[in-house]
Amino acid sequence: MATSELQSLKGVTNGQHPAVAGQHLAKIKSVEYFRVKPRWLFVKISDDQGNHGWGEATLEGHTRAVEGALDEIIERVVGLEAEYVWSGMSPVSEKALICHDSDIEHIWQLIWRLGFYRGGPVFMSALSGIDIALWDLKGRRLNVPVYQLLGGKVRNKVQVYAWIGGDRPSDIEAAAKARIAQGLKCIKMNATEDVNWLDSPSALDACVERLKVVKSLGLDAGLDFHGRLHKPMAKQLAKALEPYRPLFIEEPLLVEHPEALKQLSQHTTIPIAFGERLYTRWDVKRFLEDASIDILQPDIAHAGGISETRRMASMAEAYDVAIAPHCPLGPIALAASMQVALCTPNFVIQEMSLGMHYNVEAGEEDLNTYLVDQSVFEIKDGYVDALTGPGLGLEINEEVVRRIAKTAGHWQCKEFYGPDGSIREW
């Protein structure tokens, strides 16, 4: 335990809080955010003792909205009071209240509760960036990995998968072979191209053929429906895929249709993965209680950071639901996801964005671009070793971050239209 924390405990034990006794606890000095290529948003928190931590608040296609939310949160966090000192039933005084960067849960609750309007992807992504950075900062200050702060690890390495095929799947065989050469045992690909509410059954044939190709190479495969299909077509596709045993089907229907998802779950034996558009434990609750999903996929950069993702994982375990964190994002989000995965009994597999189509389309920047040690995510026989360094277990090259942030633009989702000119789901 660090000296400052020992002093804090000593002060409380003696009946006098260190803030009252004049002892100095680390206060949050600054919060910065950096928009970087290909489509990521990094957050850096520094305290007044020279410590820092990195977080990620990426929300694909909505970077400027998250930046606005961060601006509001920063006003509350920097210099605001976050550790309450009580005398009887009343605060000692506003002057006696301090902002101590160890109080991660208090800061999380401060951001969550005091804004009145809460939840949703923009707000929760901003909160995620702050939360992840605070965990990284605390781990660095105590010189331990985050998984130790969460109770210790239950595994020594993390199974991973990566994407092939792009937004509209193509060149599947070559891409799958390239992933095998990288050491992967499992991949994910988009299930379909544009599909209408009701379409010709032949529109689904290509998906089945792609899965057959990948399976013939010895890979397991998850198929991402991406919420593109509606109930009439999702039921048909799930049935057509069953003989070829995909590892899971992801987001087969939109989150707005829980009743339809429940119905689909009763008509297929394929595990249903779901949750990238669920942002809090309260969002998750319904889908766990009605047993409509088999794998929960919270995105740590969208779902309240390490603090809330860990809570979701514990909830899922109580319902015999596995955890496979969603993460087509940057290295900070991946490292944070892995820290949770390492100490989560019901974790099964982790998504990573190495060589993902979005990264390739944006230029040279990829998962390892912003890392000092670019070997930390090395894949070995389908796994990445535990990140055992302090905090998140990686070092961000701040010079590269600041340089690229000077010219990084705002990434936007692509637009897709059907043959009749109507908008199709991304």
N, C-alpha and C positions, 0 to 999 in steps of 0.2 A: 504494500500500500504506500502511496506517495506521501511525503512529509506533510503537504498541505491538507491531505485528508485525515492524517493522524491528528494534526492540530485541531481540525474541525471536530473530530470525535472527542478529543480531550476537552475542548471548550464546552461542548454540550454536557459532557459528564460532570463537569465542575459547576454546572448550573449557569454558566455564562457562555453565550454564543460568541464565537470568534469575531463576528462582525461588531459586537458590542465591546469586546475586549481589545479591539484595535488590530487583530490579526488580519492579514490580507489574503483573501481567496481570489483565484483567477476570475476576472471579469471578461466578458466578450467585448473585444475592442473594435472589431470590424467584420463585416460580412460582404464579400464580393461575389459577383457571378460573371461567368465568361461564356459567351456563345461561341462554340467552336465547330469546325467541320467534322463529320459530315452533317450532323443534325442534333448535336448534343449541347446541354447546358450544365456547366460545372459550377459548383459553389465552393468558396473557400472561407472558412471562419478562422479568425486569429484572436488570441486572448492577450491580455496585457502582461503576460509573463513570457511571451515569445513563442508560445505553442500554436499549432494550427491543425486544421483538419479539412479534408476534402469531401464534398458531397456531390450528388448528381440529381438535377431536377428536370431532366429531359422529358418533354411531352411532345412527341413528334407532330409537327405541323402547327404547334401553338406556342412557340418559344416566346413570342412577344407578350402573350397573355400571362405566362408564368413569370416573366420578368416583372410585369406589373404587380403580380401578387407578392413576389419577393420584395419589391420596394416597400410595400405596406408592412410586411412581416419584419423587415430589417428595422423599421422605425420602432417597433415594439421590442426587439431583441437587443439591439445595441444600446447599452446604457440603461435599459429598463430593469426593474427589480424582479428577480426570479427566484430568490430563496427567502422565504418569509421568516422573520424573527418575531416570536410571540412573547408577550408579557401578560400572563393571565389570559383573558379572552380577547385582547386587542393587540394590534401590531404596535411595537415599540414606537416607531415613527417611520415615515417614508425614508428618512435619511439612514435608518438602520437596515433597510432592506438592501440586499446586494444581488448582483447577477453573477452567479457562480456557474461556470461552464460544465460542472459535473452533474448539475441537476437536469439531466436530459429529459426525464419524464415530466418534470414541472414545466420546462420550456415547451415541450410538446403540448401539454394541456393548456398552457397559456395561449399558444397560437390557435389551438383548436376551439377553445371555449370563448375567448374574448372577442372574437370577430362576429358572433351571433350567427351569421350565415356561414355554413361550413360544409365540407365534403365536396365531391365533384373532382374531375381530373385536374383542373387548373390549380385550385387551392391545395389539393393534396400533393401535387407534384412539387409545388413550392415548399410545402412542409417537409416533404421527403428529402429535398436537398439540404435543408437545415439539419434535420435529424441525423442523416448519414454523416454529415460533416462533424457533428457533435460527438458521435460515437468514435469516429476516426481520431478526433482530437483527444478524447479521453484515453483511448488505447495508446496513443503515442505518448501522452504525458505519463502514463503508468507503465509504459514499455511492455505492453502485452497485446496480443491480437484481440479483436473484438469478441471472437467466439469464447475467449476465456471470461470476458465480462458477462457473457450470456449464460455461463454455467459450465463451459467446457465442451469439447467436441465429442461426437459419437462416431465419427469416421475420420479417416486420414486423407481421403481424396474424394473428389466430386465427379460423378459421371456427367458428361456434357454432350450436347448436340449442337449442330449448326445448320444453317439454311442451304438449300440448293434451289435453283430454278427461277428466282425473281418473282415480281408481282404477278406476272402472267407466265406460268411455268414453261420452260423450254430447255433444250439441251440437257435433259435429265441424266442420261447415262454418263456423259463426260464429266458433269459436275459431281455426280455420285462417286465416280472413280477418284476424282481429285480429293474428295473428303476422306475416302479410305486411305489415300496416300498421306493425309495429314494425321492419321491415327484415330479417326472417328469410327464409332460402331453404330451410330444412330444419326439420322438427319431429319429435318422437317422441310416440307415444301407446301406451297399453296395448293389447295385441292383443285380449284377450278378457275377458269377465266370468268367472263361475264355470264351470269345466269339470271334469267328473269324469274318473277314470282312463280310462274309455271312455264316450263320450257320443254323442248323435245328431250325425251330420255337419252337420245344420242349425244346430247351436250355433256353428259357425264362419262361417256365412254373413255375419253382421253385420260381422265383422272385414274380410272382403274388400270389402264395400260401403264401409266407412269409408275404406279405403285408396284405393279408386277415387275417392271424393269429394275427398280431399286431393290426389291426383295430378292431378285435373282442374283444380285451381286453380294448378298449376304448382309445387307444393312437392315436394321430396324428403321421404321419411318413413322413419324407423326404427320398427320395431314391437317393443315390449317384451313378450315372453311372460312375463316376471317369474317364471320357474320354476313357473308355474301349471299348465302342461300336462305330461302324462306322455306317454311314447313313442307310444302308439297315436294320440293326438290331435295331437301335435306334428308327426308325419310327414304327417298329412292336411292340417294348416293350412299347413305350408311348401309343399306341392305346390299348394294352392289359391291361394297368394299369388304364386307364381312369375310368372305372366303379367303381373302388375302391377308388378313390379320394385321392391320396397322397397329402400331404401338398405342396410338390414341387418335381421336379426331378432336380438333381444337375449335372452340367457339362455333359449333355447328349452326347455332342460331344466335340472333342478337340478344343482348342482355335484357332488352325490353320485353321479351317474350318468355317469361319463366314457366308459364303453363305449357307452352309448346315444347320447351326443353325437357320438362318432366315427361311429357308424352313420348318424346323421341327416346329418352333414356330407357323407357319400358319396352321399346321395340328394337333395341340393338344390343349385342353383346360386346361391342367395341367400347373400351373405356372412353368416357367423355371428359375432356380437359376444358377448363373454363376459368375465367377470372381476371383477364388482363384489363377489363373495363369494370372491375369492382375495386373500390378505393378504400373501404373501411371494413372493420369487422361486422358492422351492421349491414353493409351491402352483402356480405358473404353469408350471413346467418340464414337467410331464406333458402339458399341453394343447398346448404348443408342439412337443414332440417327436413327438406322434402326429398333428400337422397337422389337428386337429379344429376349429380356430378360425381366423378370418380377421382379426378385429379384437380386440385386447386392451383391456379397459376397467377398468384399476385405478382404485380410488377413493382419492385421495391422503389423505383423512381416515381411511381404514380400513387402508391398505396401507403403513404405515411412513413416511408423509410423503414429502417431496421426495426424500430419500436413496434409499429403496427403490423408489419409483415410477420414478425415473430408471434404476435398475438393471433393473427389469422392461422398460422401454422399449428398452434396449439389447439385452436378451435377445431380445425380440420381433423386432427388426430383423434379427437373425441368422437368423431363421426366415421372413423375408418376411411378417411379420404387422404390421399397422398398429396405431396407438395412438389410442384415442378415450376420454380419461379420463371416468369416471363422476363426476357431480357435481350431484346434486339437492339441494345443501347451501347453506352460507352463503358470504359474499363472501370470506372468508379462504381457504377451500378452493378456490374458483374462481380466485382470484389465484395461489395456489400451483400449481394445475394449469396455468394459463396460462404461468407461468414455465418449467415443464418443457416444455410444448408448444412454446414459442418456440425451444428449443434441441434439439428432438428431430426428426431427419429423417423418421421414419416416422409422425409425428403426422398425423391427418386431420381430426378435428372434435372440438369440446369441448361437453359438456353444460353448461347453466346453468339456475338455478332461478327466474329472473325471472318473476313472475306464476304460479308453479306452484300447483297446486291445494292442496297442503299449506300453502303460505304463505297463500293466500287464506282457507282454512278457519280458520286460527288467528287472523286479525284483520288489522291494518294493517301488521304487520312483514313486510318483503320484502327482497330481495337488497340494496337500496341503503340501507335504514334506518340501518345502523350506520356509514355512510361519511361522512367530511367532504366529500369531493368525490363527488357522486352521479352524475357523468358518466363515470366511469372505465370503466364497462362499456357505454357507448353502442354500439348496434349500427348498423353502416353497411354496407348491401348484403350482409348475412349474416356480417359479420366484426366483431370487436372489436380495436381497435388494441393494439399491444404496450404493456404496463404498464412504463414506463421509469423510474419513480421509484425511490428507494432501497428495498432489501429487496423485499418483495412488490409494491411499486408502488402501494400505496393507504394512506390514513390512516384509522384506525378512530376513530370518535367515542367516546372512552372514557366520557364523561359519559352518553351514551345507553345504552351497554352496562351500566354499573353501575346505572343507574336501572331498566332493564327486567329485569335479573337479580334484582332484589329481589322481583319478583312472578311470574317465569316458573315454570311448573309442569313436570311431567314428561310429555312427549309419549309416547303409546303407539300401537302399530300397531292398526289396526282389526281387528275379527273378522268373518270371512265364513263362512257356513254354506250347505251345499247344501240342496235341498228335503227330503232325508231326515234333516236335522239334523247331518250329519257336517261336520267342519271342512274348509274349503277354503283353499288357499294365498292369502296376502295378495298 
